[in-house]
Amino acid sequence: MKTLVTVTDRRIITARTNAILEQAEIRQETPLNRVRYVRAAATQDRMARLAIDLITRGVEHAVAFHADIANTQVDSPAAAIAESMAIPNVERDELQRQPYASIEAGGKS
């Protein structure tokens, strides 16, 4: 299943790609002010895919990416989310030092 993840200046929106395109159906909407921690990490599965872990008040989310996606394409959205959060300055600085990458639409999901 293909999932669209969108980060705006106020929230993170996830939706199944077909559902949002055909019916404007959003699966989940998380306000950025509820996000307490974010990190780019490897998943625990045998494919060692990259993921973004988000911790909100009482809920943990993991957004896993296709196995062949580049680290910078995962680090960039993690850094964009971190800019809007109240996390320790040391962790924010570490994420912000990582270069932003442009993410191309239409590639492998």
Backbone atoms as SQL, in Angstrom:
CREATE TABLE atoms (id INTEGER PRIMARY KEY, chain TEXT, resi INTEGER, resn TEXT, atom TEXT, x REAL, y REAL, z REAL);
INSERT INTO atoms VALUES
  (1, 'A', 1, 'MET', 'N', 0.843, -1.172, 0.000),
  (2, 'A', 1, 'MET', 'CA', 0.000, 0.000, 0.000),
  (3, 'A', 1, 'MET', 'C', 0.892, 1.240, 0.000),
  (4, 'A', 2, 'LYS', 'N', 0.628, 2.159, -0.871),
  (5, 'A', 2, 'LYS', 'CA', 1.383, 3.404, -0.956),
  (6, 'A', 2, 'LYS', 'C', 0.754, 4.434, -0.037),
  (7, 'A', 3, 'THR', 'N', 1.605, 5.114, 0.723),
  (8, 'A', 3, 'THR', 'CA', 1.143, 6.113, 1.676),
  (9, 'A', 3, 'THR', 'C', 1.790, 7.447, 1.362),
  (10, 'A', 4, 'LEU', 'N', 1.001, 8.489, 1.411),
  (11, 'A', 4, 'LEU', 'CA', 1.478, 9.851, 1.234),
  (12, 'A', 4, 'LEU', 'C', 1.656, 10.470, 2.610),
  (13, 'A', 5, 'VAL', 'N', 2.823, 11.040, 2.863),
  (14, 'A', 5, 'VAL', 'CA', 3.086, 11.747, 4.112),
  (15, 'A', 5, 'VAL', 'C', 3.423, 13.184, 3.743),
  (16, 'A', 6, 'THR', 'N', 2.669, 14.121, 4.305),
  (17, 'A', 6, 'THR', 'CA', 2.857, 15.542, 4.024),
  (18, 'A', 6, 'THR', 'C', 3.125, 16.278, 5.324),
  (19, 'A', 7, 'VAL', 'N', 4.161, 17.120, 5.312),
  (20, 'A', 7, 'VAL', 'CA', 4.491, 17.934, 6.482),
  (21, 'A', 7, 'VAL', 'C', 4.234, 19.384, 6.112),
  (22, 'A', 8, 'THR', 'N', 3.323, 20.025, 6.844),
  (23, 'A', 8, 'THR', 'CA', 3.052, 21.447, 6.636),
  (24, 'A', 8, 'THR', 'C', 3.642, 22.220, 7.806),
  (25, 'A', 9, 'ASP', 'N', 3.405, 23.513, 7.837),
  (26, 'A', 9, 'ASP', 'CA', 3.911, 24.319, 8.948),
  (27, 'A', 9, 'ASP', 'C', 3.120, 24.087, 10.229),
  (28, 'A', 10, 'ARG', 'N', 2.016, 23.340, 10.165),
  (29, 'A', 10, 'ARG', 'CA', 1.179, 23.119, 11.354),
  (30, 'A', 10, 'ARG', 'C', 0.918, 21.653, 11.682),
  (31, 'A', 11, 'ARG', 'N', 1.049, 20.762, 10.706),
  (32, 'A', 11, 'ARG', 'CA', 0.674, 19.373, 10.971),
  (33, 'A', 11, 'ARG', 'C', 1.360, 18.398, 10.022),
  (34, 'A', 12, 'ILE', 'N', 1.249, 17.126, 10.391),
  (35, 'A', 12, 'ILE', 'CA', 1.712, 16.025, 9.562),
  (36, 'A', 12, 'ILE', 'C', 0.459, 15.268, 9.138),
  (37, 'A', 13, 'ILE', 'N', 0.310, 15.065, 7.847),
  (38, 'A', 13, 'ILE', 'CA', -0.868, 14.399, 7.310),
  (39, 'A', 13, 'ILE', 'C', -0.416, 13.106, 6.640),
  (40, 'A', 14, 'THR', 'N', -1.103, 12.006, 6.952),
  (41, 'A', 14, 'THR', 'CA', -0.848, 10.748, 6.248),
  (42, 'A', 14, 'THR', 'C', -2.150, 10.281, 5.618),
  (43, 'A', 15, 'ALA', 'N', -1.997, 9.697, 4.443),
  (44, 'A', 15, 'ALA', 'CA', -3.165, 9.193, 3.721),
  (45, 'A', 15, 'ALA', 'C', -2.714, 8.126, 2.737),
  (46, 'A', 16, 'ARG', 'N', -3.606, 7.194, 2.450),
  (47, 'A', 16, 'ARG', 'CA', -3.334, 6.268, 1.355),
  (48, 'A', 16, 'ARG', 'C', -3.385, 7.091, 0.079),
  (49, 'A', 17, 'THR', 'N', -2.420, 6.875, -0.801),
  (50, 'A', 17, 'THR', 'CA', -2.303, 7.694, -2.004),
  (51, 'A', 17, 'THR', 'C', -3.585, 7.707, -2.816),
  (52, 'A', 18, 'ASN', 'N', -4.146, 6.545, -3.094),
  (53, 'A', 18, 'ASN', 'CA', -5.386, 6.492, -3.889),
  (54, 'A', 18, 'ASN', 'C', -6.540, 7.168, -3.165),
  (55, 'A', 19, 'ALA', 'N', -6.645, 6.985, -1.852),
  (56, 'A', 19, 'ALA', 'CA', -7.760, 7.562, -1.098),
  (57, 'A', 19, 'ALA', 'C', -7.724, 9.081, -1.113),
  (58, 'A', 20, 'ILE', 'N', -6.539, 9.656, -0.995),
  (59, 'A', 20, 'ILE', 'CA', -6.478, 11.131, -0.987),
  (60, 'A', 20, 'ILE', 'C', -6.719, 11.686, -2.396),
  (61, 'A', 21, 'LEU', 'N', -6.220, 11.004, -3.397),
  (62, 'A', 21, 'LEU', 'CA', -6.407, 11.491, -4.770),
  (63, 'A', 21, 'LEU', 'C', -7.843, 11.333, -5.252),
  (64, 'A', 22, 'GLU', 'N', -8.480, 10.232, -4.890),
  (65, 'A', 22, 'GLU', 'CA', -9.819, 9.960, -5.398),
  (66, 'A', 22, 'GLU', 'C', -10.937, 10.505, -4.523),
  (67, 'A', 23, 'GLN', 'N', -10.724, 10.533, -3.181),
  (68, 'A', 23, 'GLN', 'CA', -11.805, 10.915, -2.281),
  (69, 'A', 23, 'GLN', 'C', -11.417, 11.979, -1.259),
  (70, 'A', 24, 'ALA', 'N', -10.201, 12.514, -1.365),
  (71, 'A', 24, 'ALA', 'CA', -9.699, 13.504, -0.401),
  (72, 'A', 24, 'ALA', 'C', -9.778, 12.979, 1.033),
  (73, 'A', 25, 'GLU', 'N', -9.536, 11.679, 1.181),
  (74, 'A', 25, 'GLU', 'CA', -9.634, 11.029, 2.492),
  (75, 'A', 25, 'GLU', 'C', -8.270, 11.018, 3.185),
  (76, 'A', 26, 'ILE', 'N', -8.218, 11.613, 4.361),
  (77, 'A', 26, 'ILE', 'CA', -6.999, 11.665, 5.177),
  (78, 'A', 26, 'ILE', 'C', -7.088, 10.574, 6.235),
  (79, 'A', 27, 'ARG', 'N', -6.029, 9.781, 6.366),
  (80, 'A', 27, 'ARG', 'CA', -6.027, 8.712, 7.366),
  (81, 'A', 27, 'ARG', 'C', -5.712, 9.264, 8.749),
  (82, 'A', 28, 'GLN', 'N', -4.697, 10.121, 8.840),
  (83, 'A', 28, 'GLN', 'CA', -4.303, 10.638, 10.143),
  (84, 'A', 28, 'GLN', 'C', -3.749, 12.048, 9.996),
  (85, 'A', 29, 'GLU', 'N', -4.051, 12.876, 10.981),
  (86, 'A', 29, 'GLU', 'CA', -3.560, 14.246, 11.022),
  (87, 'A', 29, 'GLU', 'C', -2.993, 14.485, 12.419),
  (88, 'A', 30, 'THR', 'N', -1.709, 14.845, 12.483),
  (89, 'A', 30, 'THR', 'CA', -1.043, 15.062, 13.762),
  (90, 'A', 30, 'THR', 'C', -0.534, 16.500, 13.826),
  (91, 'A', 31, 'PRO', 'N', -1.053, 17.317, 14.723),
  (92, 'A', 31, 'PRO', 'CA', -0.529, 18.682, 14.863),
  (93, 'A', 31, 'PRO', 'C', 0.940, 18.642, 15.299),
  (94, 'A', 32, 'LEU', 'N', 1.766, 19.500, 14.706),
  (95, 'A', 32, 'LEU', 'CA', 3.188, 19.521, 15.057),
  (96, 'A', 32, 'LEU', 'C', 3.423, 19.823, 16.536),
  (97, 'A', 33, 'ASN', 'N', 2.540, 20.605, 17.149),
  (98, 'A', 33, 'ASN', 'CA', 2.757, 20.937, 18.557),
  (99, 'A', 33, 'ASN', 'C', 2.529, 19.743, 19.479),
  (100, 'A', 34, 'ARG', 'N', 2.024, 18.634, 18.947),
  (101, 'A', 34, 'ARG', 'CA', 1.861, 17.411, 19.749),
  (102, 'A', 34, 'ARG', 'C', 3.065, 16.483, 19.611),
  (103, 'A', 35, 'VAL', 'N', 3.939, 16.734, 18.628),
  (104, 'A', 35, 'VAL', 'CA', 5.116, 15.897, 18.419),
  (105, 'A', 35, 'VAL', 'C', 6.161, 16.265, 19.461),
  (106, 'A', 36, 'ARG', 'N', 6.614, 15.259, 20.190),
  (107, 'A', 36, 'ARG', 'CA', 7.590, 15.479, 21.259),
  (108, 'A', 36, 'ARG', 'C', 8.986, 15.008, 20.899),
  (109, 'A', 37, 'TYR', 'N', 9.107, 14.114, 19.934),
  (110, 'A', 37, 'TYR', 'CA', 10.425, 13.604, 19.567),
  (111, 'A', 37, 'TYR', 'C', 10.356, 13.047, 18.155),
  (112, 'A', 38, 'VAL', 'N', 11.425, 13.232, 17.403),
  (113, 'A', 38, 'VAL', 'CA', 11.524, 12.699, 16.046),
  (114, 'A', 38, 'VAL', 'C', 12.952, 12.234, 15.820),
  (115, 'A', 39, 'ARG', 'N', 13.087, 11.138, 15.085),
  (116, 'A', 39, 'ARG', 'CA', 14.430, 10.709, 14.707),
  (117, 'A', 39, 'ARG', 'C', 14.338, 9.888, 13.431),
  (118, 'A', 40, 'ALA', 'N', 15.406, 9.943, 12.664),
  (119, 'A', 40, 'ALA', 'CA', 15.545, 9.089, 11.495),
  (120, 'A', 40, 'ALA', 'C', 16.338, 7.875, 11.962),
  (121, 'A', 41, 'ALA', 'N', 15.825, 6.684, 11.675),
  (122, 'A', 41, 'ALA', 'CA', 16.459, 5.463, 12.170),
  (123, 'A', 41, 'ALA', 'C', 16.215, 4.322, 11.195),
  (124, 'A', 42, 'ALA', 'N', 16.913, 3.221, 11.402),
  (125, 'A', 42, 'ALA', 'CA', 16.686, 2.013, 10.618),
  (126, 'A', 42, 'ALA', 'C', 15.576, 1.209, 11.281),
  (127, 'A', 43, 'THR', 'N', 14.768, 0.540, 10.483),
  (128, 'A', 43, 'THR', 'CA', 13.709, -0.309, 11.033),
  (129, 'A', 43, 'THR', 'C', 14.315, -1.600, 11.567),
  (130, 'A', 44, 'GLN', 'N', 13.531, -2.340, 12.307),
  (131, 'A', 44, 'GLN', 'CA', 14.000, -3.585, 12.896),
  (132, 'A', 44, 'GLN', 'C', 13.846, -4.787, 11.957),
  (133, 'A', 45, 'ASP', 'N', 13.235, -4.586, 10.793),
  (134, 'A', 45, 'ASP', 'CA', 13.040, -5.734, 9.903),
  (135, 'A', 45, 'ASP', 'C', 14.339, -6.100, 9.180),
  (136, 'A', 46, 'ARG', 'N', 14.347, -7.242, 8.521),
  (137, 'A', 46, 'ARG', 'CA', 15.581, -7.730, 7.901),
  (138, 'A', 46, 'ARG', 'C', 16.009, -6.908, 6.696),
  (139, 'A', 47, 'MET', 'N', 15.124, -6.076, 6.161),
  (140, 'A', 47, 'MET', 'CA', 15.492, -5.233, 5.025),
  (141, 'A', 47, 'MET', 'C', 16.254, -3.989, 5.469),
  (142, 'A', 48, 'ALA', 'N', 16.255, -3.695, 6.762),
  (143, 'A', 48, 'ALA', 'CA', 16.939, -2.529, 7.322),
  (144, 'A', 48, 'ALA', 'C', 16.546, -1.251, 6.594),
  (145, 'A', 49, 'ARG', 'N', 15.246, -1.081, 6.388),
  (146, 'A', 49, 'ARG', 'CA', 14.753, 0.131, 5.739),
  (147, 'A', 49, 'ARG', 'C', 14.913, 1.314, 6.671),
  (148, 'A', 50, 'LEU', 'N', 14.976, 2.499, 6.101),
  (149, 'A', 50, 'LEU', 'CA', 15.024, 3.717, 6.902),
  (150, 'A', 50, 'LEU', 'C', 13.614, 4.114, 7.298),
  (151, 'A', 51, 'ALA', 'N', 13.512, 4.783, 8.428),
  (152, 'A', 51, 'ALA', 'CA', 12.204, 5.199, 8.934),
  (153, 'A', 51, 'ALA', 'C', 12.345, 6.494, 9.701),
  (154, 'A', 52, 'ILE', 'N', 11.225, 7.170, 9.887),
  (155, 'A', 52, 'ILE', 'CA', 11.146, 8.320, 10.786),
  (156, 'A', 52, 'ILE', 'C', 10.260, 7.892, 11.941),
  (157, 'A', 53, 'ASP', 'N', 10.799, 7.959, 13.136),
  (158, 'A', 53, 'ASP', 'CA', 10.034, 7.669, 14.344),
  (159, 'A', 53, 'ASP', 'C', 9.534, 8.985, 14.918),
  (160, 'A', 54, 'LEU', 'N', 8.224, 9.056, 15.173),
  (161, 'A', 54, 'LEU', 'CA', 7.609, 10.236, 15.774),
  (162, 'A', 54, 'LEU', 'C', 6.950, 9.822, 17.081),
  (163, 'A', 55, 'ILE', 'N', 7.237, 10.554, 18.125),
  (164, 'A', 55, 'ILE', 'CA', 6.588, 10.287, 19.403),
  (165, 'A', 55, 'ILE', 'C', 5.741, 11.499, 19.743),
  (166, 'A', 56, 'THR', 'N', 4.440, 11.251, 19.930),
  (167, 'A', 56, 'THR', 'CA', 3.524, 12.304, 20.329),
  (168, 'A', 56, 'THR', 'C', 3.055, 11.987, 21.743),
  (169, 'A', 57, 'ARG', 'N', 2.183, 12.789, 22.273),
  (170, 'A', 57, 'ARG', 'CA', 1.650, 12.518, 23.608),
  (171, 'A', 57, 'ARG', 'C', 0.909, 11.196, 23.613),
  (172, 'A', 58, 'GLY', 'N', 1.549, 10.162, 24.141),
  (173, 'A', 58, 'GLY', 'CA', 0.907, 8.867, 24.291),
  (174, 'A', 58, 'GLY', 'C', 0.925, 7.951, 23.083),
  (175, 'A', 59, 'VAL', 'N', 1.415, 8.396, 21.926),
  (176, 'A', 59, 'VAL', 'CA', 1.388, 7.563, 20.725),
  (177, 'A', 59, 'VAL', 'C', 2.741, 7.633, 20.016),
  (178, 'A', 60, 'GLU', 'N', 3.205, 6.489, 19.549),
  (179, 'A', 60, 'GLU', 'CA', 4.416, 6.433, 18.736),
  (180, 'A', 60, 'GLU', 'C', 4.036, 6.049, 17.313),
  (181, 'A', 61, 'HIS', 'N', 4.636, 6.729, 16.355),
  (182, 'A', 61, 'HIS', 'CA', 4.381, 6.467, 14.942),
  (183, 'A', 61, 'HIS', 'C', 5.720, 6.149, 14.286),
  (184, 'A', 62, 'ALA', 'N', 5.711, 5.266, 13.303),
  (185, 'A', 62, 'ALA', 'CA', 6.897, 4.994, 12.495),
  (186, 'A', 62, 'ALA', 'C', 6.488, 5.063, 11.033),
  (187, 'A', 63, 'VAL', 'N', 7.204, 5.863, 10.269),
  (188, 'A', 63, 'VAL', 'CA', 6.966, 5.971, 8.837),
  (189, 'A', 63, 'VAL', 'C', 8.163, 5.318, 8.166),
  (190, 'A', 64, 'ALA', 'N', 7.963, 4.136, 7.578),
  (191, 'A', 64, 'ALA', 'CA', 9.040, 3.394, 6.933),
  (192, 'A', 64, 'ALA', 'C', 9.094, 3.742, 5.450),
  (193, 'A', 65, 'PHE', 'N', 10.301, 3.788, 4.928),
  (194, 'A', 65, 'PHE', 'CA', 10.523, 4.132, 3.530),
  (195, 'A', 65, 'PHE', 'C', 10.991, 2.914, 2.748),
  (196, 'A', 66, 'HIS', 'N', 10.865, 2.960, 1.439),
  (197, 'A', 66, 'HIS', 'CA', 11.312, 1.878, 0.572),
  (198, 'A', 66, 'HIS', 'C', 12.791, 1.603, 0.836),
  (199, 'A', 67, 'ALA', 'N', 13.201, 0.354, 0.699),
  (200, 'A', 67, 'ALA', 'CA', 14.553, -0.080, 1.062),
  (201, 'A', 67, 'ALA', 'C', 15.656, 0.649, 0.297),
  (202, 'A', 68, 'ASP', 'N', 15.394, 1.116, -0.910),
  (203, 'A', 68, 'ASP', 'CA', 16.464, 1.739, -1.695),
  (204, 'A', 68, 'ASP', 'C', 16.464, 3.273, -1.642),
  (205, 'A', 69, 'ILE', 'N', 15.742, 3.850, -0.709),
  (206, 'A', 69, 'ILE', 'CA', 15.711, 5.320, -0.616),
  (207, 'A', 69, 'ILE', 'C', 16.981, 5.827, 0.081),
  (208, 'A', 70, 'ALA', 'N', 17.444, 6.981, -0.317),
  (209, 'A', 70, 'ALA', 'CA', 18.672, 7.556, 0.234),
  (210, 'A', 70, 'ALA', 'C', 18.450, 8.122, 1.632),
  (211, 'A', 71, 'ASN', 'N', 19.514, 8.083, 2.448),
  (212, 'A', 71, 'ASN', 'CA', 19.447, 8.621, 3.806),
  (213, 'A', 71, 'ASN', 'C', 18.984, 10.072, 3.826),
  (214, 'A', 72, 'THR', 'N', 19.466, 10.885, 2.890),
  (215, 'A', 72, 'THR', 'CA', 19.110, 12.304, 2.898),
  (216, 'A', 72, 'THR', 'C', 17.628, 12.526, 2.655),
  (217, 'A', 73, 'GLN', 'N', 16.978, 11.602, 1.944),
  (218, 'A', 73, 'GLN', 'CA', 15.545, 11.741, 1.696),
  (219, 'A', 73, 'GLN', 'C', 14.726, 11.403, 2.937),
  (220, 'A', 74, 'VAL', 'N', 15.317, 10.761, 3.907),
  (221, 'A', 74, 'VAL', 'CA', 14.656, 10.501, 5.182),
  (222, 'A', 74, 'VAL', 'C', 15.043, 11.578, 6.191),
  (223, 'A', 75, 'ASP', 'N', 16.306, 11.974, 6.177),
  (224, 'A', 75, 'ASP', 'CA', 16.783, 12.986, 7.121),
  (225, 'A', 75, 'ASP', 'C', 16.124, 14.344, 6.908),
  (226, 'A', 76, 'SER', 'N', 15.841, 14.695, 5.665),
  (227, 'A', 76, 'SER', 'CA', 15.264, 16.014, 5.376),
  (228, 'A', 76, 'SER', 'C', 13.892, 16.228, 6.003),
  (229, 'A', 77, 'PRO', 'N', 12.932, 15.316, 5.814),
  (230, 'A', 77, 'PRO', 'CA', 11.642, 15.547, 6.481),
  (231, 'A', 77, 'PRO', 'C', 11.759, 15.466, 8.001),
  (232, 'A', 78, 'ALA', 'N', 12.657, 14.609, 8.515),
  (233, 'A', 78, 'ALA', 'CA', 12.856, 14.534, 9.964),
  (234, 'A', 78, 'ALA', 'C', 13.355, 15.870, 10.493),
  (235, 'A', 79, 'ALA', 'N', 14.276, 16.497, 9.785),
  (236, 'A', 79, 'ALA', 'CA', 14.797, 17.802, 10.191),
  (237, 'A', 79, 'ALA', 'C', 13.721, 18.879, 10.103),
  (238, 'A', 80, 'ALA', 'N', 12.880, 18.824, 9.058),
  (239, 'A', 80, 'ALA', 'CA', 11.802, 19.814, 8.915),
  (240, 'A', 80, 'ALA', 'C', 10.821, 19.711, 10.076),
  (241, 'A', 81, 'ILE', 'N', 10.509, 18.497, 10.500),
  (242, 'A', 81, 'ILE', 'CA', 9.612, 18.321, 11.641),
  (243, 'A', 81, 'ILE', 'C', 10.286, 18.808, 12.919),
  (244, 'A', 82, 'ALA', 'N', 11.559, 18.485, 13.082),
  (245, 'A', 82, 'ALA', 'CA', 12.298, 18.863, 14.291),
  (246, 'A', 82, 'ALA', 'C', 12.366, 20.378, 14.477),
  (247, 'A', 83, 'GLU', 'N', 12.384, 21.128, 13.392),
  (248, 'A', 83, 'GLU', 'CA', 12.448, 22.588, 13.493),
  (249, 'A', 83, 'GLU', 'C', 11.243, 23.168, 14.222),
  (250, 'A', 84, 'SER', 'N', 10.126, 22.471, 14.197),
  (251, 'A', 84, 'SER', 'CA', 8.891, 22.974, 14.795),
  (252, 'A', 84, 'SER', 'C', 8.613, 22.409, 16.176),
  (253, 'A', 85, 'MET', 'N', 9.499, 21.598, 16.696),
  (254, 'A', 85, 'MET', 'CA', 9.248, 20.915, 17.965),
  (255, 'A', 85, 'MET', 'C', 10.011, 21.543, 19.121),
  (256, 'A', 86, 'ALA', 'N', 9.578, 21.210, 20.301),
  (257, 'A', 86, 'ALA', 'CA', 10.272, 21.617, 21.516),
  (258, 'A', 86, 'ALA', 'C', 11.144, 20.451, 21.981),
  (259, 'A', 87, 'ILE', 'N', 12.276, 20.234, 21.291),
  (260, 'A', 87, 'ILE', 'CA', 13.199, 19.179, 21.669),
  (261, 'A', 87, 'ILE', 'C', 14.481, 19.815, 22.185),
  (262, 'A', 88, 'PRO', 'N', 15.334, 19.039, 22.856),
  (263, 'A', 88, 'PRO', 'CA', 16.594, 19.604, 23.347),
  (264, 'A', 88, 'PRO', 'C', 17.408, 20.222, 22.212),
  (265, 'A', 89, 'ASN', 'N', 18.026, 21.366, 22.479),
  (266, 'A', 89, 'ASN', 'CA', 18.781, 22.088, 21.453),
  (267, 'A', 89, 'ASN', 'C', 19.875, 21.244, 20.819),
  (268, 'A', 90, 'VAL', 'N', 20.529, 20.389, 21.578),
  (269, 'A', 90, 'VAL', 'CA', 21.595, 19.545, 21.042),
  (270, 'A', 90, 'VAL', 'C', 21.040, 18.641, 19.943),
  (271, 'A', 91, 'GLU', 'N', 19.888, 18.031, 20.173),
  (272, 'A', 91, 'GLU', 'CA', 19.289, 17.152, 19.179),
  (273, 'A', 91, 'GLU', 'C', 18.782, 17.948, 17.978),
  (274, 'A', 92, 'ARG', 'N', 18.186, 19.101, 18.222),
  (275, 'A', 92, 'ARG', 'CA', 17.712, 19.947, 17.124),
  (276, 'A', 92, 'ARG', 'C', 18.884, 20.376, 16.246),
  (277, 'A', 93, 'ASP', 'N', 19.994, 20.806, 16.875),
  (278, 'A', 93, 'ASP', 'CA', 21.167, 21.244, 16.111),
  (279, 'A', 93, 'ASP', 'C', 21.723, 20.116, 15.250),
  (280, 'A', 94, 'GLU', 'N', 21.762, 18.903, 15.800),
  (281, 'A', 94, 'GLU', 'CA', 22.274, 17.755, 15.050),
  (282, 'A', 94, 'GLU', 'C', 21.425, 17.483, 13.819),
  (283, 'A', 95, 'LEU', 'N', 20.116, 17.514, 13.960),
  (284, 'A', 95, 'LEU', 'CA', 19.229, 17.295, 12.821),
  (285, 'A', 95, 'LEU', 'C', 19.324, 18.421, 11.802),
  (286, 'A', 96, 'GLN', 'N', 19.473, 19.654, 12.259),
  (287, 'A', 96, 'GLN', 'CA', 19.507, 20.791, 11.343),
  (288, 'A', 96, 'GLN', 'C', 20.819, 20.876, 10.576),
  (289, 'A', 97, 'ARG', 'N', 21.885, 20.282, 11.089),
  (290, 'A', 97, 'ARG', 'CA', 23.170, 20.288, 10.379),
  (291, 'A', 97, 'ARG', 'C', 23.143, 19.384, 9.157),
  (292, 'A', 98, 'GLN', 'N', 22.219, 18.458, 9.101),
  (293, 'A', 98, 'GLN', 'CA', 22.139, 17.539, 7.982),
  (294, 'A', 98, 'GLN', 'C', 21.551, 18.277, 6.787),
  (295, 'A', 99, 'PRO', 'N', 22.137, 18.080, 5.604),
  (296, 'A', 99, 'PRO', 'CA', 21.677, 18.822, 4.424),
  (297, 'A', 99, 'PRO', 'C', 20.279, 18.391, 3.979),
  (298, 'A', 100, 'TYR', 'N', 19.531, 19.358, 3.479),
  (299, 'A', 100, 'TYR', 'CA', 18.218, 19.061, 2.908),
  (300, 'A', 100, 'TYR', 'C', 18.410, 18.479, 1.523),
  (301, 'A', 101, 'ALA', 'N', 17.565, 17.562, 1.158),
  (302, 'A', 101, 'ALA', 'CA', 17.580, 16.987, -0.185),
  (303, 'A', 101, 'ALA', 'C', 16.217, 17.228, -0.803),
  (304, 'A', 102, 'SER', 'N', 16.213, 17.429, -2.108),
  (305, 'A', 102, 'SER', 'CA', 14.912, 17.541, -2.757),
  (306, 'A', 102, 'SER', 'C', 14.367, 16.141, -2.947),
  (307, 'A', 103, 'ILE', 'N', 13.072, 15.990, -2.766),
  (308, 'A', 103, 'ILE', 'CA', 12.431, 14.696, -2.898),
  (309, 'A', 103, 'ILE', 'C', 11.604, 14.717, -4.159),
  (310, 'A', 104, 'GLU', 'N', 11.946, 13.830, -5.082),
  (311, 'A', 104, 'GLU', 'CA', 11.291, 13.778, -6.370),
  (312, 'A', 104, 'GLU', 'C', 9.978, 13.006, -6.288),
  (313, 'A', 105, 'ALA', 'N', 8.944, 13.514, -6.897),
  (314, 'A', 105, 'ALA', 'CA', 7.673, 12.802, -6.972),
  (315, 'A', 105, 'ALA', 'C', 7.741, 11.779, -8.097),
  (316, 'A', 106, 'GLY', 'N', 6.958, 10.733, -7.970),
  (317, 'A', 106, 'GLY', 'CA', 6.857, 9.762, -9.052),
  (318, 'A', 106, 'GLY', 'C', 7.888, 8.672, -9.007),
  (319, 'A', 107, 'GLY', 'N', 8.749, 8.636, -8.001),
  (320, 'A', 107, 'GLY', 'CA', 9.738, 7.565, -7.881),
  (321, 'A', 107, 'GLY', 'C', 9.135, 6.375, -7.192),
  (322, 'A', 108, 'LYS', 'N', 9.997, 5.461, -6.782),
  (323, 'A', 108, 'LYS', 'CA', 9.530, 4.289, -6.053),
  (324, 'A', 108, 'LYS', 'C', 9.009, 4.738, -4.703),
  (325, 'A', 109, 'SER', 'N', 7.954, 4.080, -4.212),
  (326, 'A', 109, 'SER', 'CA', 7.386, 4.444, -2.938),
  (327, 'A', 109, 'SER', 'C', 7.768, 3.454, -1.879);
